[in-house]
Amino acid sequence: MKAVRIRGYGNEPAIDDIAMPEPTEGEVLMQVQAAALNPLDIQLQAGYLSDWFPLAFPFTLGTDFAGVVKRIGYGVTAFDEGDAIIARPNPSRGGGFAEYASVPAAACVRLPTPLTPDEGACIPTAGGTAWFALIDSANLKTGETVLIHAGAGGVGTFAIQFAKAAGARVLATASGDGVAFTRELGADRVIDYRSEDFAALDEPVDVVLDLIGGDTQARSFGLLRQGGRLVSTVSPPDAEKARSKGVSASMFALDLSGDRLAELVNAVVENRIRVVIDRKVALTDFRDAWVRQQSGHARAKTVLIP
Ligand SMILES: NC(=O)c1ccc[n+]([C@@H]2O[C@H](COP(=O)([O-])OP(=O)(O)OC[C@H]3O[C@@H](n4cnc5c(N)ncnc54)[C@H](OP(=O)(O)O)[C@@H]3O)[C@@H](O)[C@H]2O)c1
């Protein structure tokens, strides 16, 4: 079968022909129908996350994928052959950019009827970060105002919709065609970060979802109301700065263990969140999509189809 693999940190991903994996105890063998690209894949490949998610080489990339159960390993009772599922194993395990993947059953949930495999594959990392960062970490409430940086990206497209569903007023940053796109997703006000200074906004915000870090994060503090919350997915905020401004600020790290993947998928369905797929690419043509994801300027989600 075909798989996109790397042979070491920083090694260029390549298509390899390898043996089909075997499901061991507690695992299911999935025929992968769709796998989503995330900045996480780029960071794993580059070795930036090796302290948290060490990789064994050769490593098959792909943390978020969906497909059909082909075989079940010993002890699996939650799924049967033929079930449509979404998988999000520990990032150290990867395996999704391939025609087949063997995955712990505990890292899978059923694909709900209204969703296609393409949509299901896009949900775990991007949707999970949006949902848990906004709802758990930032505790966003009805009637509050949230500023979402990078509204046109993978996390941002989910975050705008979750925030609207929670009854918040949504401000977002984007640029170029991302401005109209972000507005169409429901943002009440969009700031083109290339031509306008978001830090000069004339309305205070209760929550900042920082998907950019650096200067963008630092300049966001000034927009927060007293008691406001900044949550960053990128870099740990300055605790002293937060204290001096009377706000809270935290770094978010996605944890999709236990029942959290199921909670997330339910939240997507119940809140009628649109999974926005910018492009679908054959697995064997992954290279351009990889470079685009690496650029930091992708739109919404890109899906690889084995
Ligand atoms: N800590 C965690 O657990 C966790 C989990 C998930 C994601 N993350 C991180 O969160 C970040 C966002 O993830 P993602 O999946 O949404 O990434 P993404 O899809 O690659 O985001 C791309 C978007 O960022 C926008 N962008 C780039 N620079 C910008 C700026 N200065 N201001 C506003 N928008 C800007 C781009 O818009 P333009 O093309 O218009 O510039 C593009 O639409 C990544 O750094 C990712 O690694 C962390």
The ligand as a Tripos MOL2 file, in Angstrom:
@<TRIPOS>MOLECULE
LIG
   48    52     1     0     0
SMALL
NO_CHARGES

@<TRIPOS>ATOM
      1 N1         -1.4160   23.9640   20.9920 N.am      1 LIG1
      2 C1         -2.1860   23.1260   20.3310 C.2       1 LIG1
      3 O1         -2.6300   22.1040   20.8660 O.2       1 LIG1
      4 C2         -2.5250   23.4220   18.8960 C.ar      1 LIG1
      5 C3         -3.5270   22.7090   18.2540 C.ar      1 LIG1
      6 C4         -3.8590   23.0620   16.9370 C.ar      1 LIG1
      7 C5         -3.1880   24.1070   16.3000 C.ar      1 LIG1
      8 N2         -2.1930   24.7450   16.9610 N.ar      1 LIG1
      9 C6         -1.4790   25.8540   16.3170 C.3       1 LIG1
     10 O2         -2.4250   26.8850   16.0680 O.3       1 LIG1
     11 C7         -2.0410   27.6100   14.9140 C.3       1 LIG1
     12 C8         -3.2330   27.7120   13.9690 C.3       1 LIG1
     13 O3         -3.5560   26.4070   13.4810 O.3       1 LIG1
     14 P1         -4.3850   26.2760   12.1260 P.3       1 LIG1
     15 O4         -4.6070   24.8370   11.9000 O.co2     1 LIG1
     16 O5         -5.5390   27.2010   12.1430 O.co2     1 LIG1
     17 O6         -3.2820   26.8330   11.0910 O.3       1 LIG1
     18 P2         -3.4530   27.1990    9.5580 P.3       1 LIG1
     19 O7         -4.6860   26.5690    9.0040 O.co2     1 LIG1
     20 O8         -2.1510   26.9170    8.9100 O.co2     1 LIG1
     21 O9         -3.6610   28.7950    9.5770 O.3       1 LIG1
     22 C9         -3.4970   29.4580    8.3920 C.3       1 LIG1
     23 C10        -4.1720   30.8130    8.4640 C.3       1 LIG1
     24 O10        -3.4010   31.7160    9.2970 O.3       1 LIG1
     25 C11        -3.6150   32.9990    8.7620 C.3       1 LIG1
     26 N3         -2.5630   33.9370    9.2020 N.ar      1 LIG1
     27 C12        -1.2240   33.8210    9.0030 C.ar      1 LIG1
     28 N4         -0.5910   34.8620    9.5920 N.ar      1 LIG1
     29 C13        -1.5650   35.6420   10.1590 C.ar      1 LIG1
     30 C14        -1.5500   36.8360   10.9250 C.ar      1 LIG1
     31 N5         -0.3990   37.4660   11.2300 N.pl3     1 LIG1
     32 N6         -2.7200   37.3330   11.3770 N.ar      1 LIG1
     33 C15        -3.9030   36.7180   11.0920 C.ar      1 LIG1
     34 N7         -3.9920   35.5810   10.3660 N.ar      1 LIG1
     35 C16        -2.8270   35.0470    9.9090 C.ar      1 LIG1
     36 C17        -3.5520   32.7960    7.2720 C.3       1 LIG1
     37 O11        -4.2380   33.8430    6.6440 O.3       1 LIG1
     38 P3         -3.4940   34.6710    5.4470 P.3       1 LIG1
     39 O12        -3.1690   33.6490    4.3970 O.co2     1 LIG1
     40 O13        -4.5310   35.6450    5.0290 O.co2     1 LIG1
     41 O14        -2.2620   35.2650    6.0500 O.co2     1 LIG1
     42 C18        -4.2450   31.4440    7.1060 C.3       1 LIG1
     43 O15        -5.5960   31.5520    6.7330 O.3       1 LIG1
     44 C19        -0.8480   26.8580   14.3130 C.3       1 LIG1
     45 O16         0.3460   27.5190   14.6990 O.3       1 LIG1
     46 C20        -0.9220   25.4950   14.9630 C.3       1 LIG1
     47 O17         0.3400   24.8860   15.0760 O.3       1 LIG1
     48 C21        -1.8370   24.4220   18.2220 C.ar      1 LIG1
@<TRIPOS>BOND
     1     1     2 1
     2     2     3 2
     3     2     4 1
     4     4     5 ar
     5     4    48 ar
     6     5     6 ar
     7     6     7 ar
     8     7     8 ar
     9     8     9 1
    10     8    48 ar
    11     9    10 1
    12     9    46 1
    13    10    11 1
    14    11    12 1
    15    11    44 1
    16    12    13 1
    17    13    14 1
    18    14    15 2
    19    14    16 1
    20    14    17 1
    21    17    18 1
    22    18    19 2
    23    18    20 1
    24    18    21 1
    25    21    22 1
    26    22    23 1
    27    23    24 1
    28    23    42 1
    29    24    25 1
    30    25    26 1
    31    25    36 1
    32    26    27 ar
    33    26    35 ar
    34    27    28 ar
    35    28    29 ar
    36    29    30 ar
    37    29    35 ar
    38    30    31 1
    39    30    32 ar
    40    32    33 ar
    41    33    34 ar
    42    34    35 ar
    43    36    37 1
    44    36    42 1
    45    37    38 1
    46    38    39 2
    47    38    40 1
    48    38    41 1
    49    42    43 1
    50    44    45 1
    51    44    46 1
    52    46    47 1
@<TRIPOS>SUBSTRUCTURE
     1 LIG1         1 GROUP 0 **** ****
